[in-house]
Amino acid sequence: MGNRKNLGKLNPIRELTEADWIRELEHIDNQLTHVLDVFNFLEELFRLSNESEIALAAFNKTPLFWNVFRACLQESMFMGLGRLCDNSSDTVNVTRVLNGAMNHPEFFSTDALGRRLAKRGLTDSLTSHLLASAWIPGSGTDFRFLKTEVSSHLRRIETIYSPIRNSYYGHRPAGIDARAMFEQTNRVELGETLDTLRQLMGGLRFFYDNGMRPRVGMRGTKALDLTPRRFLRDVVRDVAGREL
């Protein structure tokens, strides 16, 4: 699932059309969803290994399979994390999508929002309500609060997780200190970072569609993680042959 897939040649940010920007937003949101799914599979696998004797017994019946499964999940997660912040000139990353919004406040003007709402067949009263309550940015600087909220999280990926992706999973040159690299990781902090980026991507899409000012830093959105964790738990339960 490469970061260049189906996007073709990327236009400079200042030359993006609405269609370009929304396509890039959807692309990086799909990348993020993949990383979140893998992260939650790993978290549930870790939890079951430590909290369920029944699950642990099932893992120990076929340890090679579960070790390979876990290793594949880890590699997929680190590669996906790297894509979110890949700074190559021909790739879409979180920063490019946010910069696209900042460089094109006209995508979110009253007229632009009105045209999008008109295509959805909404009632006149709902359309009027959305337009009346819409947050209309006056310039790109109005988006800076989003950049401030996510900057530390992007820096975390770039300084801790991207080097692991590049040096350990990507090229693995002789002499790297893999243990030291992995010791810098923190599952709780990574979960917070992924949750913040999810809020950013979802907030930008909802803002584009409905005019509601995006919010980042809210609590409680991690409830969305329950579905992939339940999927993994159901598989392990079926393998074990009884409730965990």
JOCOR-V377965 format. One record per residue. N is the residue number from 1. OMEGA is omega in whole degrees, 0 to 359 (none if undefined). Layout:
n=(N	N)
omega=(OMEGA	OMEGA)
This chain:
n=(1	2	3	4	5	6	7	8	9	10	11	12	13	14	15	16	17	18	19	20	21	22	23	24	25	26	27	28	29	30	31	32	33	34	35	36	37	38	39	40	41	42	43	44	45	46	47	48	49	50	51	52	53	54	55	56	57	58	59	60	61	62	63	64	65	66	67	68	69	70	71	72	73	74	75	76	77	78	79	80	81	82	83	84	85	86	87	88	89	90	91	92	93	94	95	96	97	98	99	100	101	102	103	104	105	106	107	108	109	110	111	112	113	114	115	116	117	118	119	120	121	122	123	124	125	126	127	128	129	130	131	132	133	134	135	136	137	138	139	140	141	142	143	144	145	146	147	148	149	150	151	152	153	154	155	156	157	158	159	160	161	162	163	164	165	166	167	168	169	170	171	172	173	174	175	176	177	178	179	180	181	182	183	184	185	186	187	188	189	190	191	192	193	194	195	196	197	198	199	200	201	202	203	204	205	206	207	208	209	210	211	212	213	214	215	216	217	218	219	220	221	222	223	224	225	226	227	228	229	230	231	232	233	234	235	236	237	238	239	240	241	242	243	244)
omega=(184	183	181	190	172	181	181	180	182	175	171	186	182	181	181	168	176	181	177	186	182	177	179	176	180	180	183	176	175	177	181	178	178	180	179	178	180	179	182	172	180	180	180	176	178	181	181	179	184	188	184	177	179	178	181	178	178	178	184	176	178	187	181	180	185	176	178	179	180	180	179	177	180	180	179	180	181	177	178	177	179	180	182	183	181	185	176	187	184	180	174	175	183	182	179	180	179	177	177	177	182	181	183	177	179	176	187	179	178	180	181	178	179	178	180	180	181	181	186	178	179	175	180	182	180	177	180	179	181	180	182	183	185	172	183	180	179	180	180	181	179	179	187	180	177	179	178	182	187	187	181	180	176	178	178	178	184	185	185	190	178	177	177	178	185	188	184	182	184	187	179	177	179	174	179	179	185	181	180	180	182	179	178	182	180	186	180	180	179	176	178	179	180	179	178	179	176	178	179	182	179	180	178	180	180	176	179	184	191	178	181	182	181	179	179	179	178	176	173	183	180	174	178	182	188	184	179	179	178	178	181	181	179	179	181	178	179	178	181	180	178	181	183	none)
